[in-house]
Amino acid sequence: MIDTGTLSLFMLAVLALFLSPGPNMAFVLSHGLAHGVRGGFAAAIGISAADLVHTLCAATGVTALVAAWPPSFDVLRYAGALYLLWLAWQALHPAGARSAAQAQPAGFARIVRMALLNNLVNPKALLFFMVFLPQFVNPAHGHVTLQLLVLGILLSLMALVFNTVLGAFSGQIGRRLQARPGAAKFQRGFLALVMAGLALRLLLLDRPTKGI
């Protein structure tokens, strides 16, 4: 099994990655701001669930099979960009005849699904799990697949804790903003801007020269 030194190094590396601004951080902050603490927590759950799926795919070789298909990078990023643009549109145009100011916060389960899908269609997340986790695996310490699963589960749990705290922080800010006139419109506009920005980020990603 994985030794304590390797696990400690892994956790430090993961924490450093979490502290670096990225799409997951932007997703959690924007949904916490727009939908409150529950929205931030829902986003955290969705991201961690996606991390578990990525871990399972990496450990079983599914990720390697997807990466072996040359067009997969473009398929994933275009699908992800379209999905994020759709989320931006939904934020600006709430369902039904209600105005943005009258719209109710998105449901908990819906935000979980959005965070899950947003992470799963991100080709960089796919590459991350394929490249990052194996660096901390030592074949001499036992079953490689089991080690990958342990590392991925640990990463997912750390992500859940970190993003929950982040979501609670942004949710508190969002709650304070709600008392101000026009706050709902601003929150949904900010959410739409973040989703559109993440979509643009996906479209501008450089395609790896090898692999996916």
N, C-alpha and C positions, 0 to 999 in steps of 0.2 A: 504494500500500500504506500501511499504518498507520505514522505517523511515530513516532520514538523517544519524543518527549515524551508523546504520547497513550498509548503502551504503558506508560510509567513510571507515569503517573497511574492507568491501569487497574489495574496490579499493586498499587499502594498501596491503592486502593479495595477490591480483592479481599481483600488481607491484612487490612484493617480489618474487613471482613465476617467473615472466618474467625475473628478473635479475639473476635467477639461471640458469646456463648453462643446456641446454636440447636439445632434437632432433629438436624442432622447430627453436631454435636459430641457431643450426648447419645448418639446411636446408636453412634458409634465408641468413646466412653469406656466405655459399658456393656458392649459386646461384648468390648472388650479386657479389662475387669475380669472378665467371666464366662468367657471362652474363651482368654485369654492373648494374647500378641503376635500369633500367627497370626490370631486372631479380629479383633483391631483392624485388621490389615493387610487382611484379607478385606473388612471393612466399608469401608475406605478405597477399595479397588478398585471395589466395588459403587457407591459414591457417585460416583466419578469416571466410571464407565461411564454412569450415569444423567445426569450433566452433559453427556456427549457426545451422548446421545440428545436431551436438551432443546435443546442447541445446534443439532443438525441440524433439529429440528422448528421452532425459531425462525427459522433461516436459510432454510428452504424454505416458510415460511408456514403450516405445519401448526398451529403453536401459535395463530396468529391465527384460523384456522378453528374450532379448538376453543373459543377464547375467545368467538367470536361466537355460540356456542350458550348461551343464558342459564342452563340448568340444569347446565352442565358443572362449575361450582365446587362445587355441592352433591354431584353424583355422585362427583367425585374425592375430596372430603373424607370423605364417608361410606364410600366404598370403602377409603380409607386408614385410617380409624379402625377399621373392622372387621378389616382386615388386622393392624394393630398390636395389637388386642385378642386376636386369634388367636395372635400371637407371644407375648404375655404368658401366655396359657393354656399354650402349648407349653413355655415356660420353667418354669412351675410344675408341669406334668404331663408329664415326659419320656415318650417313646414306650416301649411295652412295660411290663413289670412291674417295672422297676428303680425304685428310689427316687431322689429328686432328688440325694441324696448319692452314689449309685452311678452316675449318668448320666455318659456320656462327653461331652466338649465337642462342640458342633455342628460338622459338617464344614465345611471351607474353602469349597467351592463353594456350600453352602447359605447361609452367611452372606453371600457375595457376592450371591446372588439376593435375599436378604431386604433388603439395603441398597439394591440396585437398585430393587426394587419399592417400597420405602418412599419413596424419593425421587421416583419416577415418578408416584405417586398423590398427591403433595403439591401441591395447587393453588397454594400460595404459591411453590413452586419454578418452576412453569409461568409464573406471572406475573413472577417475578424475571428469567428469561431473556428474556421478551418485552419487558420494560421497561428492564432494566439494560444489556444489551449494546449496543443501538442508540445509547445516549448517547455511546459512544466511536467511532462510525462516522461517517466524513466521506465523502459521495458524491463529492466532488471528488478523492479519493485513489484512486479505482478502484472495482472491483466490490463492491457492498455485501454481497452474499451471501458472498463470499470473506472480507471483513473480519470479518463475524459468525462465520464458521467459525474463523478464526485466533484471535479473542478467546475463543471458547468452548473451543477446544482448550487455549489457554494457561491459562484458568481451571481446566479439568479437571486439567491437569498440576500446577498449584499446589495444588489440592485434594488430589491424591494424595500429594504430599510432606507437606503440613501434617497430613493425617489419618493418614498412616503414622507420623509422629513422635508424634502424639497417641495412636494405638493402641499404639505401643511403650511409651509411658509408662504407660498404664493397664494394659497387659498385664504389665508388671513388677510393678505393685502387686498385680494378681490372682495372679501366681505366688507372691508372698510370703504372700498370704492363704491359699493352698491348704494350707499347712503347719499351719494352725490347725484345731482341731476345729469341725465344722459349717460350714467355709468354703464348701463347694460349695452347701449349702442357702442360705447368705447371698447368694452371688454370683448364683444363679439367681433368688432373690427380688428382688434389686436390679434385675436385668435386667427381670423382669416388671413391677416398679414403674415403671421408665423407659418401657417400651413402653406401659403403660396411661396414663402421664402424657402421652406424645406423642399418643396417641389422643384424650385429653380436649382437648388443645391444638387438634387439628384440628376437633373438634366445636364448639369455642367461637370459631373464627375468624369474624371479621366478613366478610360477603359484600361484595365491592367494589360500589360504586354504579354503576360502568360496566364494560363489558367482560365478563370471565369471571364 
